[in-house]
Structures are given as C-alpha cells and as structure tokens.
C-alpha cells in the first residue's frame, strides 16, 4: 500500500502544480476580479452536497459488502469502521480511473482479515454504475448539444461490454485463459482469477440496478452543486438542466481520458462547454466555476480521505499490516469460480486482525 500512497501523493502534487500553472497562464488578476463579491455560501452548499454524495456512495459500499456476505466472515466490522475505510479510499480519487480506491480492500484486510480479492471488485462495480449514472444525467440535456452523443455512446458500449464480461464467469474465465497465454501477463492473470465470484455477484441485475440508482442520486447532487456555483457569478444565468449536462459530460470526458482524477481533461471540457452554453459566462467565469466545482468535489474528497486514513491508521498493529501490505495481493485462496469462493465455504482465511 505504501507504493500506492506514494503514487497518489505524486498525483496530488502534480494536480496542484497543474492548477497553479493554469491559473498563472490564464490570468490571476482576471480570476480574482471574477471572484470579487462571490457569494461563498453557495460554495459551502456545494460542499454539503458533495458530502451527501459521499454518504450515498458509502451506502453503495455497504450494499456491496452485504451482497458479498462480508460480515459473515467479519461480524465485528462496525458501520463506523466501514465508513472510515470507505472515506479513506477517497484519497485515491486522483488515480487513473480511481482504481486506487482498492485501498479500501487493503484496509479491510488489515483490520478485519477479509481477503483482498473478496472486495476488490467493488471498485469495478462502483465505476461501471458511476458511468451509467453519468450517461443518464448527461442525457437530460444532450438533445440540445448533439456533439456529446458520441461520448455517451462510447461510454454505454464500454459499460455494456464490462458488465457482460465481468457478469459471466464463463466469458471472464475464457478471457483470462487467453491472457494467460501471454507470458508477461501470467502473473496478473493468476492474481485476477480469485476475483471472478465477487465480480459475477455484483454484476447481476439487482445489484447493478440499485448501485446505479444511488449513483444517479449522488452524481445528481454534484450537478446541483455545480449549478449553484455557476449561478453565483454576476450576470450568469444557467439552468439546472444545462449544468447537469456540463458536469456529467465533463466528468465523462475526464473518466474516458484515464488521466489521474481526470485532471486537465475535466476542467478543460468544463471551461470550453460552459463558455459556449451558459449565458453571461465569460472565459474567466467558466475557469473560476470549473476550479470551484472541482475543489468542492475532487479536492474536498482528497481532504476527507486523508483525514479518514490518518484516523484509521492510529492503531499501530493495523497500521503495520496496512503499510506492509502488497499493492498487488496474491491469490488469497478464495473467490474461485468452482463454488468455493466468497459465496461458498471459506478456506485459508486469515483470522480477524486487531480492530482499528
């Protein structure tokens, strides 16, 4: 996990540097003038809406743990510790595709002895349902901006393929068999095989439906937050429908770019689209809105995640296990597609560790 944390800190530093460079290049004075008299209560409201989104996403995490029957193995896992583990994962939002959020699985293994492979697929299910939610939200205003249709179509194709493959043990098994023929990928394939049962469980219609519903509501809160931020600027008049399209499409652009946290891609898309689509939005206004919007979501999450991780690692024993953990855990002996994985009898499972 130490390597993962180090890379995340590098990404955070790179993101901050990027913001500083962009602001200096753009025009610091122009941005300052734009923010003079800005009603900061709207920004605080956007932060509160982001916090609401985090709670809804925590509900997704808890539902996933329920469907994977994690507490059958870790009955002492409290909601409070689970929340702390979930929030700590927000620190990894600046990793490409947020894949670094598997940190939660590492922390859960360190505190409760749950095999990494049992819960790692939760990140995949989370990302896929996020994409579904963003497509649905963006579709609200896409009729007015047909240029975004290709982005939505590409996203839907990727999600459909992902759910189809990950939801079928036969297809997933065949895919891994083919990848196993490539010498350089054999190690990765060996570590991926134990994930099959958990992936199949979460990719069923019921779980995907409810996770998507929570994602739509959560991302909808962020869209409302961006709408509040944009309309806080003097002379700007933006509808909620337009801001929903802007935020959803901008986030999709960032996700498809696979840049860490979508840095640069999301902001650039927001600035260009806001300038074109929102009445009264000059380029300085669009830039300021994009920076405030990302601060209230991405960077707020980084702050919350950092605090949560620090609180979680207060226990010396848990901290030692977490920091010594492997970023790419080997097969834990569970999660096999033969019925003896996480949904069947458990074997080779570590005893629950000291509680955080």
N, C-alpha and C positions, 0 to 999 in steps of 0.2 A: 504493500500500500504506500510505502514511502516514496517509491518511484512515481506512482500515480499522483500523489500530493505534490511532489516536486514539479511535475509537468503541468499540473493545474496552476501552481503559483507562477510558473513561467507564462502560461496563457493569460493569467490575470494581469501580470506586469506588461505583457505585450498589448493587451487590450487597453490598459490605461495609457500606455505610450501612444497607441494609435489615436485615442481620443484627444490627447494633448496636441499631437501633430496636426490632426484635422482642424481642431479649434484654432490653432495658431495660423494654419494655412488659410482657413476660411476668412476669419476677421474677428478677433477677440472683441474689438470695440462694437462691431455690429451686433454680436450676440449679447453683449452687455446692455446695449441700448434696447434690444428686444425684450430683455428680462426686467427692465426698469418698470416698477409698478405691477409686476406679475402677481396675481392672487395665489400665494403659495398654499392656501388652504385646499385648492384643487389638487395640488401635487400630493399633499398629505392624504387626501381622499383616494388618490390613485394608489398610494402605498397601502392603504387599508384594503382596497380591492385586490391588490396583489397578495396580501396576507390571506384574504378569503380564498383566493385561488390555491395557495399553498395548503390550506386546510382541506379543500376538495381533493387535491392531489394526494394528500395523506390518506383520505378515505379510499382512493384507488389502491394505494399501497396496502391498506388494511384488508380490503376486499380480496386482493391478490393473495395475501398471506392466508386468508380464510379458505379460498379455493384450493390452495396448495396444502392445506391442513398443517401449516407450520406449527401451530400451537399444540397439536397432538404430540409433537416431539419436544416443544418448549413451552409447557404450560405456565411457566413462571414469567414469560415475556409479557410485561405490562404494557398498557397503551402508552403510558408516559415514556418508557424507554423506546418503544417502537416509534413514537413521534420524534424523539431526539435523533434516532438513527435516520429516519426519513429526512428531517431537516438538514442533517449533516451532509446528505447527498446533494443538496442544493449547491454546495461549494463546487461541485463538479459540473455545473451547468456550462462552463466555458470550454469543456472538452468537445471535440468534434461529435456532433450528433448526440451530445450529452451521454455518451456511452460510459463516461467516467462515473456515472451515478451507480454503477455496480459496486461502488464503495459501500453502499448500504448492505450488500450481501456480505462483504468482508467484515463490516462492523457487527452484523448479526451473528456471523460465525464466531467472532471473537467474544461476544457477550453471552451467547446462548447455545453455541455449538451447532448451529444449523449449517449443514454443508453448503458451500458457496453455490454449487450447481443447482441446488434446490430453488433458490430465489433469484439467481441472476437473470432468468428470462423475464422477470417482472419489468426490467428496463425496456426490453424489446416491446412487450405488450403496451407499456406506457407510451413509447414513442409512436407506435402504429396508431393507437387511439388518439393521440395528440394530432397526428396528421389528418385523421378522419375528421376531427373536430374543426381543425383549421380550414379544411376544404369546405365543410358545411357552412361555416361562418362567412368565408370569403364568397360563397355562392350567393349570399344575401344581396351583394351589390355588384356581382360580376356582370349582370346584364347591361349595366351602364358602362363597364370597362371591359370589353371583349378581349383586350390584349392579355388579360390574366387567365383566360381559358386554358391555354397550353400548360401553364403551371399547375392548374387544378387537375387536368387530365393526366399529366405525368405523375403527380402525387397519387392519384387514385389507382393508377396502374401499379405503381410501386407497392402501395398498401395491399392491393388485391393479391399480388404475387407473394408478398411477405406472409400474409395470413394463410394463403393456400399452401405454401410450402411448410411453414412452421406449425400449421394446424394438422398436418398429416404426417404421422410417424413413418409411413412408407416412403413418401416423397422426400422427407427430410433425411431418412436413412440412405436412400439412393444417392441423394446429393452428397452426403458425407462420404459415401463409398467412392464416388468419383473423385472427390477432392483428395481422398486418401491415397490415390494413385500418384499424386504429385509429391515427391519426396520432401520438398520444403514445407508442405502444409500438413504432413502427417502428425506432427506434434500438436498443432492447433486442432486438428480433427479429433484426435484422441481426447482432448480436453472438452470438446464440444459435444461428444456423444452423450455424456450423462445429462445434458440439458433437455433431451428430447421430451421426456414425460411432462416436465413442467411447462415447456413451450406448448405442447399439444393441449394441456389442460386450460391454459389461459387464452388460447386461440379459438375456443369454442364460441358458438353464437351468443350464449348467455353472458359469459364474462366480457366478451368484446362489446356487446351492446351496452352493458351498464358502465363499463370503463369509458366508453365513448360519450355516454350521456354526461358523466361527471366532467369529462374533458371539455365538452361544449359549454357547460355552465362556467367552468373555471376560466377557460380562454375568453368566454364572453365577458367576464368581469374585467379582464385586462383590456379588452376592446373598449369597455365603458370608461376605464381609467384613461386610456389614450384620448378618447373623445373629450373628457373633462380637461385634460392637459391642453389640447389643441384649442379649445374654445376659451381658454384663459387668456389668450393673446388678443390685444385690442384690434378690432376691425376684422376679426376672423369669424366666419360662420360656417361650421361644419356639421353635417347631420350625423347621427349615430350610425346610420347605415353606411355612410361613406367611411367613417373612421373604423368601422368593423372590417370593411374590405381592406383598408390600408394596413391595419395592424396584422390581420390574418395573412394577407398576401405577402407582406414584408417579412413576417416570421417564416413563412413557407420558403421564400427565397433564401433566407439565411440557413434554413434546415437543409435545403437541397444543395447549397454551396458546400456543405460539410466542413465549413470553417469553424474553428473553436467558438462556440456560442453564436455562430452566425455573424461574428464581428466584422464590420465593414459592409457586408452584403445586406444585412437587415437595415442598418442605418442609411446606407446609400439608397436602397429601394424606397424607404420611408420619405426621405428628403425629396427625391425626384417626384414620387407619386403625390405627396402632399402639396407640393408647389403647383402641380398641374390640376389637381382635383378639388382643392379647397379654396373657396372664395376668400380673398384677402390674405392668403398665406404667401408671404414673400419667402425667398430662399433662407434668409436669417431666421424667420419664424419656423419654417419647416425643419431647419437644422436644430434649433432650440427644442422644438417639440419632440424630435426623434431622440435627442440626448436625454431629455427629461423622462420620456417614455421608457427608454432602456434602463435608466437609473432606477426608476420605480419598479422595474421587473427583474431584469438580469442582475444588476449590481446590488439591488436590495436582497435578492436571493443569495448572492455571494456572501454578503454580510451576515445574514441569518444562518447560513450554512457554516460559516467559520465559527460563530459563537456556539452553535449546537455541537460541532465537532469537539471544540475545546471542553465543553461540559461533559460530553460523553467520555472523553479520554482522561477524566480526572482520576478514575480508578487505575492505579499503577499496573495491576495484573492484566486488566483488559487492554490498557494502552500498550503493554509489551506484546500481547498476542496480535493486536491490530497492526502495529507498526512493523512487526516481524513477518506479517502475512505476505504471501506471494501475490503479486498483481495478477498473475495468470494461474490460478489454482489448478492443481492436477485433479484427476478423477477422484471424487470423494466416495466412490463406491455406491452412489445412489443415482436415481434418475434414469435407470436403464429402460429401454423400450420393451423389456421382456415381462413387465408387470411387477417387477420387484424394485421399482424406483420409488419416488417420493409419494406415490399414491398407493404403493403396496407395502409389504413388510420392509422395515428398516434394518439395515445391517451395516456394520462398520462405522457407526455414527459416534462421533466424539461425545463425551459426557458434557452436559451444560457447564459452561465456564462460570467463573465468578460474575456476579451481576454488576452491571455498570451503575 
